[in-house]
Amino acid sequence: MKAIRIAIDGPASSGKSTVAKIIAKNLGYTYLDTGAMYRCATYIALQHHYQAADVQLILKELASHPISFAKAADGSQLVFLGDQEVTSAIRQNDVTNNVSWVSALPEIRAELVAQQRRIAKAGAIIMDGRDIGTVVLPDAELKIFLVASAKERAERRYKENLTKGIATDLETLKKEIEARDYKDSHRALSPLKPAADAIHFDTTGIDIQGVVAFIQEKAEKIIDMSC
């Protein structure tokens, strides 16, 4: 059975990470949270008060505190910067609101894309992000581009933040998501856009299991055809 590579792209809170994790578990694949990697770089920048001009210092911190992933006892994913667990820290609002400018830095993208490609080389991997199908894995066997209305995505993030104890205002979240959509789709380097051969899927009004079923069916067809 051939081990394929699956790329899932889309804007913030379109359901990418949630469905990618479930599909990875169902197929026995590795899930690589590329968004968490950019959040780690952003966390470093904020902790040290670095600006865009300090990109070499951010890279130096990434080199001395490499990003790694592990599984918690309940099966959830843990994110580390060196020896420091930053799973919750990188999901705070300050990181969310600054990740666009950090991820737009060419040097940061080059370093993290190189890491992501090395990890994906063996196949049997699923990645989600904003430029997986266009830049990171342009030859992935399956490319999905998820979208959803800004209103629904804000409500999803609001509920997620509540469960994590993160104080949030729903209307503010909606405005932040819309602002991030604009930044991500208009940046000069690796803008948010679907690959030419990506399958579009609007998840507005569709539950997680419905999205999982749609993508997994496409993946299993490709896997079966390659046997």
Disulfide bonds with the S-S distance in Angstrom:
none
